[in-house]
Amino acid sequence: MTLTAMTLVVLSVLSPGEQPAETISVTGTIDHLVPPDRAELFVDLSLLGQSEKEVIARIEVRDAELRRALSGHHVILEAVSASEASASQQRPAEQRFEAQRSYVVRTANVRGVQPLLRRLGGIEGVSVRRVDYRASDLERHKGLAWQEAAEAAKAKASTLVKSLGRNLGKALTITEVDGGQWGWGNGAANVVVDESPEGSDGTGTQTVRVKVAVTFQLT
């Protein structure tokens, strides 16, 4: 969790028949880490050949190789097709038929996604179209983030009022300033394999920034 600077405003609120109530308004900002606990890989297998029989035989071999690489993961075969390749393909006279298969791979081993991408990248005709990450406890993380932001605001306000020889009273209002961007959207359109130990850990961990404004009474 990372805390950032806040804005301080001291003001007086006048109520009819009452003495001015002194308040302090602060903002609390935190960066909350949300690690996913599952991932889906959208995988395509596509090969060209001189005949439909040949290309289907080759794709069966690559399908078996792909499934060995995906051993231990839940694999769903979404689509199978075989057709004449487009005339715009290179060397159309030699490669006239195309076979395709599409898969969805589901795994709870998010730390294993990057090694899995490397293995799939070594199989002829295989490409990973997208990787989607999800967190099953996203609502719990949202609650924790709001709590952390409110506590950050309170801690900073307490430090400031003590420097003035005052005490922090009850919270009067709390307002959402920035609710953060939760979730992973529709996944990565261009899948990048992380080769560098100094780079991302490859787990899809998301950082969400949440900011609240809180007004406290001074005593």
PALUMGU-887145 format. One record per residue (C-alpha): x, y, z; residue number from 1. Coordinates in Angstrom, 3 decimals, always signed. Layout:
<sites>
<xx:X yy:Y zz:Z resi:NUM>
...
</sites>
This chain:
<sites>
<xx:+0.000 yy:+0.000 zz:+0.000 resi:1>
<xx:+1.352 yy:+3.406 zz:-0.999 resi:2>
<xx:+0.159 yy:+6.636 zz:+0.651 resi:3>
<xx:+0.297 yy:+9.899 zz:-1.257 resi:4>
<xx:+0.090 yy:+13.569 zz:-0.270 resi:5>
<xx:-3.183 yy:+15.165 zz:+0.729 resi:6>
<xx:-4.774 yy:+18.609 zz:+0.671 resi:7>
<xx:-5.545 yy:+20.282 zz:+4.001 resi:8>
<xx:-8.343 yy:+22.785 zz:+4.504 resi:9>
<xx:-9.343 yy:+24.216 zz:+7.898 resi:10>
<xx:-12.720 yy:+25.900 zz:+7.974 resi:11>
<xx:-15.506 yy:+26.958 zz:+10.315 resi:12>
<xx:-19.080 yy:+25.766 zz:+10.021 resi:13>
<xx:-21.668 yy:+28.065 zz:+11.610 resi:14>
<xx:-24.985 yy:+26.667 zz:+12.857 resi:15>
<xx:-27.808 yy:+28.891 zz:+14.159 resi:16>
<xx:-27.513 yy:+29.319 zz:+17.917 resi:17>
<xx:-24.255 yy:+27.378 zz:+18.098 resi:18>
<xx:-20.621 yy:+28.281 zz:+18.443 resi:19>
<xx:-18.480 yy:+27.841 zz:+15.305 resi:20>
<xx:-17.393 yy:+24.220 zz:+14.913 resi:21>
<xx:-13.847 yy:+23.882 zz:+13.715 resi:22>
<xx:-13.186 yy:+21.121 zz:+11.219 resi:23>
<xx:-10.341 yy:+19.769 zz:+9.170 resi:24>
<xx:-10.769 yy:+18.215 zz:+5.700 resi:25>
<xx:-8.132 yy:+15.891 zz:+4.284 resi:26>
<xx:-7.767 yy:+13.393 zz:+1.483 resi:27>
<xx:-6.390 yy:+9.891 zz:+1.845 resi:28>
<xx:-4.994 yy:+8.101 zz:-1.185 resi:29>
<xx:-3.763 yy:+4.525 zz:-1.351 resi:30>
<xx:-2.486 yy:+2.143 zz:-4.021 resi:31>
<xx:-4.071 yy:-1.255 zz:-3.407 resi:32>
<xx:-2.644 yy:-4.419 zz:-4.969 resi:33>
<xx:-5.139 yy:-6.906 zz:-6.400 resi:34>
<xx:-3.543 yy:-10.257 zz:-7.308 resi:35>
<xx:-5.665 yy:-12.452 zz:-9.618 resi:36>
<xx:-6.353 yy:-16.051 zz:-8.679 resi:37>
<xx:-7.283 yy:-17.373 zz:-12.116 resi:38>
<xx:-6.523 yy:-16.792 zz:-15.782 resi:39>
<xx:-7.971 yy:-17.688 zz:-19.172 resi:40>
<xx:-5.817 yy:-18.034 zz:-22.277 resi:41>
<xx:-7.420 yy:-17.852 zz:-25.720 resi:42>
<xx:-5.271 yy:-19.993 zz:-27.997 resi:43>
<xx:-5.402 yy:-20.509 zz:-31.772 resi:44>
<xx:-3.810 yy:-23.297 zz:-33.810 resi:45>
<xx:-3.620 yy:-22.711 zz:-37.566 resi:46>
<xx:-1.719 yy:-24.617 zz:-40.272 resi:47>
<xx:-1.533 yy:-24.541 zz:-44.080 resi:48>
<xx:-0.969 yy:-27.553 zz:-46.345 resi:49>
<xx:-1.170 yy:-28.812 zz:-49.920 resi:50>
<xx:-4.273 yy:-30.900 zz:-49.280 resi:51>
<xx:-7.051 yy:-31.054 zz:-46.747 resi:52>
<xx:-6.016 yy:-34.545 zz:-45.679 resi:53>
<xx:-2.419 yy:-33.472 zz:-45.120 resi:54>
<xx:-3.213 yy:-30.359 zz:-43.140 resi:55>
<xx:-5.718 yy:-32.176 zz:-40.908 resi:56>
<xx:-3.141 yy:-34.869 zz:-40.192 resi:57>
<xx:-0.565 yy:-32.218 zz:-39.275 resi:58>
<xx:-2.957 yy:-30.309 zz:-37.064 resi:59>
<xx:-3.772 yy:-33.510 zz:-35.153 resi:60>
<xx:-0.075 yy:-33.867 zz:-34.368 resi:61>
<xx:+0.189 yy:-30.258 zz:-33.200 resi:62>
<xx:-3.044 yy:-30.614 zz:-31.219 resi:63>
<xx:-1.526 yy:-33.521 zz:-29.285 resi:64>
<xx:+1.667 yy:-31.496 zz:-28.696 resi:65>
<xx:-0.369 yy:-28.508 zz:-27.495 resi:66>
<xx:-2.384 yy:-30.667 zz:-25.087 resi:67>
<xx:+0.814 yy:-32.126 zz:-23.630 resi:68>
<xx:+2.074 yy:-28.583 zz:-23.022 resi:69>
<xx:-1.236 yy:-27.781 zz:-21.329 resi:70>
<xx:-1.241 yy:-30.872 zz:-19.128 resi:71>
<xx:-2.762 yy:-30.075 zz:-15.738 resi:72>
<xx:-4.869 yy:-27.190 zz:-17.061 resi:73>
<xx:-8.528 yy:-27.194 zz:-18.071 resi:74>
<xx:-8.682 yy:-27.072 zz:-21.886 resi:75>
<xx:-11.858 yy:-26.380 zz:-23.869 resi:76>
<xx:-11.857 yy:-26.932 zz:-27.643 resi:77>
<xx:-14.055 yy:-24.100 zz:-28.935 resi:78>
<xx:-13.952 yy:-24.428 zz:-32.719 resi:79>
<xx:-12.584 yy:-26.649 zz:-35.481 resi:80>
<xx:-12.462 yy:-25.754 zz:-39.172 resi:81>
<xx:-10.783 yy:-26.847 zz:-42.394 resi:82>
<xx:-11.148 yy:-24.951 zz:-45.660 resi:83>
<xx:-9.418 yy:-23.755 zz:-48.777 resi:84>
<xx:-6.912 yy:-21.066 zz:-47.909 resi:85>
<xx:-7.381 yy:-17.566 zz:-49.249 resi:86>
<xx:-5.802 yy:-16.876 zz:-52.620 resi:87>
<xx:-3.871 yy:-14.057 zz:-50.995 resi:88>
<xx:-1.809 yy:-16.534 zz:-48.972 resi:89>
<xx:+1.867 yy:-16.778 zz:-49.888 resi:90>
<xx:+2.737 yy:-19.549 zz:-52.360 resi:91>
<xx:-0.908 yy:-20.360 zz:-53.130 resi:92>
<xx:+0.057 yy:-23.075 zz:-55.595 resi:93>
<xx:+1.858 yy:-25.030 zz:-52.856 resi:94>
<xx:-0.318 yy:-24.288 zz:-49.806 resi:95>
<xx:-3.979 yy:-24.372 zz:-50.633 resi:96>
<xx:-5.744 yy:-25.702 zz:-47.541 resi:97>
<xx:-5.970 yy:-24.328 zz:-44.023 resi:98>
<xx:-7.030 yy:-26.023 zz:-40.783 resi:99>
<xx:-7.791 yy:-24.096 zz:-37.602 resi:100>
<xx:-8.641 yy:-24.896 zz:-34.007 resi:101>
<xx:-9.394 yy:-22.520 zz:-31.152 resi:102>
<xx:-9.084 yy:-23.289 zz:-27.464 resi:103>
<xx:-9.836 yy:-21.691 zz:-24.105 resi:104>
<xx:-7.369 yy:-22.647 zz:-21.381 resi:105>
<xx:-8.380 yy:-22.050 zz:-17.767 resi:106>
<xx:-5.883 yy:-22.168 zz:-14.943 resi:107>
<xx:-5.661 yy:-21.224 zz:-11.276 resi:108>
<xx:-1.869 yy:-21.139 zz:-11.501 resi:109>
<xx:-1.458 yy:-17.488 zz:-12.476 resi:110>
<xx:+2.278 yy:-17.585 zz:-11.764 resi:111>
<xx:+2.565 yy:-20.302 zz:-14.356 resi:112>
<xx:+1.047 yy:-18.239 zz:-17.183 resi:113>
<xx:+4.340 yy:-16.778 zz:-18.414 resi:114>
<xx:+6.150 yy:-20.171 zz:-18.580 resi:115>
<xx:+3.063 yy:-21.568 zz:-20.288 resi:116>
<xx:+3.188 yy:-18.817 zz:-22.929 resi:117>
<xx:+6.811 yy:-19.661 zz:-23.605 resi:118>
<xx:+5.980 yy:-23.346 zz:-24.070 resi:119>
<xx:+3.094 yy:-22.578 zz:-26.413 resi:120>
<xx:+5.283 yy:-20.192 zz:-28.399 resi:121>
<xx:+7.519 yy:-23.125 zz:-29.346 resi:122>
<xx:+4.727 yy:-25.082 zz:-31.052 resi:123>
<xx:+4.277 yy:-24.639 zz:-34.799 resi:124>
<xx:+1.081 yy:-22.797 zz:-35.737 resi:125>
<xx:+0.136 yy:-21.806 zz:-32.174 resi:126>
<xx:-0.654 yy:-18.221 zz:-31.208 resi:127>
<xx:-2.146 yy:-16.808 zz:-27.996 resi:128>
<xx:-4.817 yy:-14.293 zz:-28.902 resi:129>
<xx:-5.546 yy:-12.978 zz:-25.404 resi:130>
<xx:-4.991 yy:-13.564 zz:-21.701 resi:131>
<xx:-7.729 yy:-12.596 zz:-19.233 resi:132>
<xx:-7.064 yy:-12.351 zz:-15.502 resi:133>
<xx:-9.752 yy:-12.482 zz:-12.819 resi:134>
<xx:-9.954 yy:-12.226 zz:-9.028 resi:135>
<xx:-12.756 yy:-14.179 zz:-7.349 resi:136>
<xx:-12.530 yy:-11.970 zz:-4.231 resi:137>
<xx:-12.629 yy:-8.591 zz:-5.994 resi:138>
<xx:-15.391 yy:-7.244 zz:-3.721 resi:139>
<xx:-13.299 yy:-8.007 zz:-0.647 resi:140>
<xx:-10.405 yy:-6.053 zz:-2.150 resi:141>
<xx:-12.698 yy:-3.093 zz:-2.808 resi:142>
<xx:-13.749 yy:-3.025 zz:+0.828 resi:143>
<xx:-10.152 yy:-3.238 zz:+2.002 resi:144>
<xx:-9.118 yy:-0.405 zz:-0.316 resi:145>
<xx:-11.797 yy:+1.960 zz:+0.979 resi:146>
<xx:-10.910 yy:+1.107 zz:+4.559 resi:147>
<xx:-7.201 yy:+1.714 zz:+3.899 resi:148>
<xx:-7.922 yy:+5.074 zz:+2.236 resi:149>
<xx:-10.100 yy:+6.224 zz:+5.158 resi:150>
<xx:-7.469 yy:+5.115 zz:+7.679 resi:151>
<xx:-4.784 yy:+6.966 zz:+5.711 resi:152>
<xx:-6.857 yy:+10.155 zz:+5.844 resi:153>
<xx:-7.423 yy:+9.772 zz:+9.581 resi:154>
<xx:-3.732 yy:+9.120 zz:+10.340 resi:155>
<xx:-2.601 yy:+12.193 zz:+8.417 resi:156>
<xx:-5.276 yy:+14.421 zz:+9.905 resi:157>
<xx:-4.316 yy:+13.277 zz:+13.413 resi:158>
<xx:-0.655 yy:+14.116 zz:+12.789 resi:159>
<xx:-1.526 yy:+17.587 zz:+11.496 resi:160>
<xx:-3.859 yy:+18.599 zz:+14.319 resi:161>
<xx:-1.396 yy:+17.417 zz:+16.964 resi:162>
<xx:+1.146 yy:+19.828 zz:+15.536 resi:163>
<xx:-1.387 yy:+22.566 zz:+16.346 resi:164>
<xx:-1.931 yy:+21.304 zz:+19.887 resi:165>
<xx:-5.438 yy:+20.086 zz:+19.082 resi:166>
<xx:-7.181 yy:+16.718 zz:+19.076 resi:167>
<xx:-9.001 yy:+14.961 zz:+16.277 resi:168>
<xx:-12.715 yy:+14.449 zz:+16.828 resi:169>
<xx:-15.267 yy:+12.330 zz:+15.048 resi:170>
<xx:-15.553 yy:+12.035 zz:+11.290 resi:171>
<xx:-18.376 yy:+14.195 zz:+9.946 resi:172>
<xx:-18.344 yy:+13.343 zz:+6.239 resi:173>
<xx:-16.541 yy:+11.002 zz:+3.879 resi:174>
<xx:-16.630 yy:+11.404 zz:+0.105 resi:175>
<xx:-15.339 yy:+9.271 zz:-2.739 resi:176>
<xx:-12.910 yy:+11.251 zz:-4.888 resi:177>
<xx:-11.487 yy:+8.482 zz:-7.067 resi:178>
<xx:-13.056 yy:+5.029 zz:-7.069 resi:179>
<xx:-10.218 yy:+3.424 zz:-8.995 resi:180>
<xx:-10.321 yy:+1.182 zz:-12.047 resi:181>
<xx:-11.294 yy:-2.340 zz:-10.972 resi:182>
<xx:-11.037 yy:-5.463 zz:-13.081 resi:183>
<xx:-8.878 yy:-6.387 zz:-16.018 resi:184>
<xx:-11.188 yy:-5.346 zz:-18.858 resi:185>
<xx:-11.191 yy:-7.669 zz:-21.866 resi:186>
<xx:-7.641 yy:-8.878 zz:-21.463 resi:187>
<xx:-4.503 yy:-8.172 zz:-23.405 resi:188>
<xx:-5.012 yy:-7.946 zz:-27.139 resi:189>
<xx:-1.277 yy:-8.362 zz:-27.699 resi:190>
<xx:+0.215 yy:-10.952 zz:-25.395 resi:191>
<xx:+3.757 yy:-10.190 zz:-24.275 resi:192>
<xx:+5.994 yy:-12.805 zz:-22.726 resi:193>
<xx:+8.010 yy:-11.287 zz:-19.900 resi:194>
<xx:+11.630 yy:-12.423 zz:-20.252 resi:195>
<xx:+13.171 yy:-9.992 zz:-17.788 resi:196>
<xx:+13.405 yy:-10.718 zz:-14.048 resi:197>
<xx:+13.458 yy:-6.950 zz:-13.491 resi:198>
<xx:+10.152 yy:-6.526 zz:-15.278 resi:199>
<xx:+6.638 yy:-7.617 zz:-14.368 resi:200>
<xx:+6.328 yy:-10.786 zz:-12.346 resi:201>
<xx:+3.930 yy:-12.051 zz:-14.987 resi:202>
<xx:+1.106 yy:-12.714 zz:-12.524 resi:203>
<xx:-1.263 yy:-10.028 zz:-13.782 resi:204>
<xx:-1.291 yy:-8.239 zz:-10.410 resi:205>
<xx:-3.205 yy:-4.972 zz:-10.697 resi:206>
<xx:-2.622 yy:-1.754 zz:-8.747 resi:207>
<xx:-5.795 yy:+0.237 zz:-8.036 resi:208>
<xx:-5.577 yy:+3.813 zz:-6.733 resi:209>
<xx:-8.416 yy:+4.849 zz:-4.411 resi:210>
<xx:-8.900 yy:+8.331 zz:-2.952 resi:211>
<xx:-11.361 yy:+9.632 zz:-0.332 resi:212>
<xx:-11.980 yy:+13.035 zz:+1.264 resi:213>
<xx:-12.858 yy:+13.050 zz:+4.973 resi:214>
<xx:-13.937 yy:+15.936 zz:+7.213 resi:215>
<xx:-13.196 yy:+15.594 zz:+10.929 resi:216>
<xx:-14.282 yy:+17.700 zz:+13.870 resi:217>
<xx:-11.545 yy:+19.323 zz:+15.976 resi:218>
<xx:-11.647 yy:+19.181 zz:+19.773 resi:219>
</sites>
